[in-house]
Amino acid sequence: MQLKDRIRGYLPVVIDVETAGFNESKDALLEICAIILDIDESGSFVQTEPMHFHIEPFSGANLEPSALKFNGIDVNNPFRMAVTEKHALNQIFTKIKTELSNKECTRAILIGHNAFFDLGFLKAATERVKIKSPFHQFSTLDTVTLSALYYGETVLAKAIARAGIEWDDSQAHSALYDTQKTAELFCQIFNAQDNL
């Protein structure tokens, strides 16, 4: 089976963001990771290389202290090697557009844990930097719903544990780690379903 035939012509892309609050129009986007999924020779979903960026807060962005305490991000740390929203999104979108063409898919579809949150911040950043998004504007695939169905859990760490996937609390709430684990969870659920 080809990737384009698996989810209605969509290219599945797992996204996680770390932010300085819950308001996508006011609070800073601080970190983003994207992992494009592919299908291997056996027809199973697999992860590709992650695209991960630390982001400079946009001009006038709100930095909610409670959010920064929760995710442990020090926005002034020079070792973050933060880039602008435009740079990060251009890099991610360029790779996605290449894969859309290579895989003959129509649009990218965002996969996330509480996907509406990630999509909201992604859309707000895309509008701020005025570039065209390859993502479907409102359809997502949410591992919260899949986890509730398969494992009776909606919290990522608890769903991961029920799925028998390794989880390290010390690495949680980084966009890179959470994207990799969300992708692993999604692949496990979809691959198990395909083998029923």
Secondary structure, 3 states (H helix, E strand, C coil): CCHHHCCCCEEEEEEEEEECCCCCCCECEEEEEEEEEEECCCCCEEECCCEEEEECCCCCCECCHHHHHHHCCCCCCHHHCCECHHHHHHHHHHHHHHHHHHCCCCEEEEEECCHHHHHHHHHHHHHHHCCCCCEEEEEEEEHHHHHHHHHCCCCHHHHHHHCCCCCCHHHCCCHHHHHHHHHHHHHHHHHHHHCC
